[in-house]
Amino acid sequence: MPGIASFVYSTLGRAYLSLGDYAKAIEYHTQHLAIAKEVGDRAGKGRAYANLGCTYGSQENYAKAIEYHTQHLAIAKEVGDRAGEGGAYANLGNAYRSQGDYAKAIDYHTQYLAIAKEVGDRAGEGKAYKNLGTCHMHLNEYVNAVAYFEAHHAMAMSLKLAHMQSDAAINIGVSLTLHVRAARRGPATGDDRAHGPCRGGSRSITIHLADTLLLLSSWPVSHIAMFVSWPWHLVDFCYFGFPPSVVFSTAASQSVTLCLAMTG
């Protein structure tokens, strides 16, 4: 039966992708695509395109990945699959980011964020915030990056996802460190005004250090080094005109909160 065969091919393709056997993954996803075309299964065809796009992306063949994700996007729009459309935008954003085209990546991740909010995908919304923060960080737009990583952290806390909280806390710390290093070299490259979820001339950044320490042992040494090193740059903030108000408090849970009240 075509339906069962499609499911089997798709499942095998994803399994081989997880094993890093890209040739086998492409073979099975291509067979899934052929069956979906034969029986007129538009939604199945879209899923096959998405899986092929992800496989080529894993091979770092981003041009091919973009080709398949674009076809998935077209079908998702055609069949009214809003969640699938959001996933296609996210995949396109990731592919363009990997190519270094951060402006296009931001455009696609912004559309992904809008759909995630629309369909109530809060975990997806968090991922979109992280992806947008990463793109702005690559563009040296550190205020924007911190704003999105803050939103990512807030969503992680709301969902009680410890790994996401740790990830967001580290990204905030790294963004602040890079911001200070950029200040040493003169005006930051790019538009460093806040356009992210948090706006205003006066900003408050709250980083729950315990969130990161909770799973610190699971992170690569490079990430731990970034996290451990960045608080020392508070001295740099004072020196380079970022007057912080530093407040350490111990909550009932024994977690330590670092608050930076920044103006500028």
C-alpha positions in Angstrom: 0.0 0.0 0.0 1.4 3.4 -1.0 0.6 5.0 2.4 2.5 2.4 4.4 5.4 2.4 1.9 5.7 6.2 2.2 5.7 6.0 6.0 8.4 3.3 5.9 10.6 5.2 3.4 10.3 8.5 5.3 11.1 6.8 8.7 14.1 5.0 7.2 15.3 8.2 5.6 15.2 10.0 9.0 16.9 7.1 10.7 19.8 7.0 8.2 20.1 10.8 8.5 20.5 10.5 12.3 23.2 7.9 11.7 25.0 10.3 9.3 24.5 8.1 6.3 23.3 10.8 4.0 23.4 8.8 0.8 21.0 6.3 2.2 18.8 9.0 3.7 18.5 10.7 0.3 17.7 7.4 -1.4 14.8 6.7 1.0 13.5 10.2 1.0 13.6 10.3 -2.8 11.5 7.1 -2.9 9.1 8.7 -0.5 8.9 11.7 -2.8 8.3 9.5 -5.8 5.3 7.7 -4.2 3.8 11.0 -2.9 3.9 12.4 -6.5 2.4 9.2 -7.9 -0.6 9.1 -5.6 -1.1 12.9 -5.5 -0.2 13.2 -1.8 0.6 16.9 -1.7 1.3 17.0 2.1 3.5 13.9 1.8 5.3 15.5 -1.1 6.0 18.5 1.1 7.3 16.4 3.9 9.6 14.6 1.5 11.0 17.9 0.2 11.6 19.0 3.8 13.4 15.9 4.7 15.6 16.1 1.6 16.3 19.7 2.4 17.4 18.8 5.9 19.6 16.0 4.6 21.3 18.2 2.1 21.7 20.9 4.8 23.5 18.3 7.0 25.9 17.7 4.1 26.5 21.4 3.9 25.0 21.5 0.4 23.0 24.6 1.2 22.0 25.5 -2.3 20.3 22.1 -2.7 18.8 22.4 0.8 17.3 25.8 -0.1 15.9 24.4 -3.3 14.0 21.6 -1.5 12.9 23.8 1.5 11.5 26.4 -1.0 9.5 23.6 -2.7 8.2 22.5 0.8 7.3 26.1 1.6 5.2 26.4 -1.7 3.3 23.2 -0.9 2.7 24.1 2.7 1.2 27.4 1.6 -0.9 25.6 -1.1 -2.4 23.1 1.4 -2.8 25.6 4.2 -0.3 23.9 6.5 0.7 26.8 8.7 2.9 24.8 11.0 4.6 23.3 8.0 5.0 26.7 6.5 6.7 27.9 9.7 9.0 24.9 9.6 10.0 25.7 6.0 10.8 29.3 7.0 12.9 28.1 9.9 14.8 25.7 7.7 15.4 28.3 5.0 16.6 30.7 7.7 19.1 28.1 9.0 20.3 27.4 5.4 20.9 31.1 4.6 22.5 31.6 8.0 24.9 28.8 7.2 25.7 30.5 3.9 26.5 33.7 5.7 23.5 35.6 4.3 22.2 36.8 7.7 19.8 39.4 6.2 17.8 36.7 4.4 18.1 34.4 7.4 16.6 37.1 9.6 13.7 37.6 7.2 12.8 33.9 7.2 13.2 33.5 11.0 11.0 36.6 11.5 8.3 34.9 9.4 8.8 31.7 11.4 8.4 33.6 14.7 5.1 35.2 13.5 3.7 31.8 12.6 4.9 30.1 15.8 3.1 32.8 17.8 0.0 32.4 15.6 -0.3 28.6 16.0 0.7 28.7 19.7 4.0 26.8 19.2 5.8 28.2 22.2 8.9 26.0 21.9 9.1 27.0 18.2 8.8 30.7 19.3 11.8 30.1 21.6 13.8 28.6 18.8 13.0 31.6 16.5 14.2 34.0 19.2 17.4 32.0 19.5 17.9 31.9 15.7 17.3 35.7 15.4 19.7 36.4 18.2 22.4 34.3 16.6 22.0 36.1 13.3 22.2 39.6 14.9 25.2 38.5 16.9 27.0 37.5 13.6 26.1 40.9 12.2 27.7 42.5 15.3 24.3 43.9 16.3 24.8 42.9 20.0 21.9 44.9 21.5 19.5 43.2 19.2 21.1 39.8 19.9 20.8 40.2 23.7 17.2 41.3 23.3 16.3 38.1 21.4 18.4 35.9 23.7 16.5 37.4 26.6 13.2 36.5 25.0 14.6 33.0 24.4 15.5 32.8 28.1 12.1 34.0 29.2 10.4 31.4 27.1 12.7 28.7 28.4 11.8 29.6 32.0 8.1 29.6 31.1 8.4 26.2 29.6 10.7 25.0 32.4 13.3 23.7 29.8 16.6 23.6 31.6 18.8 23.0 28.5 17.1 26.0 26.7 17.6 28.2 29.8 21.3 27.3 29.9 21.7 27.9 26.2 20.1 31.3 26.4 22.1 32.4 29.4 25.3 31.5 27.7 24.3 33.4 24.5 23.5 36.5 26.5 26.9 36.3 28.2 28.7 35.8 25.0 26.8 38.7 23.3 27.7 41.0 26.1 31.3 40.0 26.0 31.5 40.6 22.2 29.8 44.0 22.7 32.5 45.1 25.1 35.3 43.8 22.8 33.7 45.7 19.9 33.7 48.9 22.1 37.4 48.5 22.6 37.9 48.7 18.8 35.6 51.7 18.4 31.9 52.0 17.2 30.3 48.7 16.7 29.8 47.5 13.1 26.2 47.4 11.9 23.0 48.8 13.4 23.3 48.2 17.1 20.0 49.8 18.1 17.5 47.6 19.8 14.8 46.3 17.4 14.3 43.0 19.2 11.5 42.0 21.6 12.9 44.4 24.4 13.1 48.1 23.5 13.7 51.3 25.2 16.6 53.6 26.3 16.8 52.0 29.7 17.3 48.2 29.6 17.4 45.6 32.3 19.1 42.3 31.7 18.5 39.5 34.2 20.6 36.3 33.9 19.9 33.3 36.1 23.4 31.9 36.6 22.0 28.8 38.2 20.1 28.0 35.0 23.5 27.6 33.2 25.3 25.9 36.1 22.5 23.4 36.3 23.8 21.5 33.3 27.2 23.0 33.0 28.9 19.6 33.0 27.1 18.7 29.8 28.5 21.6 27.8 31.7 21.6 25.7 34.7 23.1 27.3 34.6 26.0 24.9 31.1 27.0 26.0 32.0 26.7 29.7 35.0 28.9 29.1 32.8 31.5 27.4 30.3 31.5 30.3 32.9 31.6 33.1 34.9 34.4 31.4 32.2 36.9 30.5 31.2 38.2 34.0 34.8 39.5 34.4 34.0 42.0 31.7 31.7 43.9 34.1 34.8 46.0 34.8 35.0 46.7 31.0 31.3 47.9 31.0 32.2 50.5 33.8 35.3 51.6 31.9 33.8 51.9 28.4 30.7 53.9 29.4 28.2 51.2 30.2 27.3 52.1 33.8 25.9 48.9 35.4 24.2 48.5 38.7 25.2 45.0 39.8 23.0 43.2 42.3 23.5 39.7 43.6 20.7 38.1 45.4 20.1 34.5 46.6 16.6 33.3 46.1 14.9 30.6 48.1 16.0 28.1 45.5 19.6 29.2 46.1 19.9 30.4 42.6 22.0 33.5 42.0 20.6 36.3 39.9 22.8 38.9 38.3 21.0 42.1 37.3 22.5 44.8 35.0 20.6 48.0 34.7 22.0 49.5 31.6 21.3 52.9 30.1 22.3 54.4 26.9 
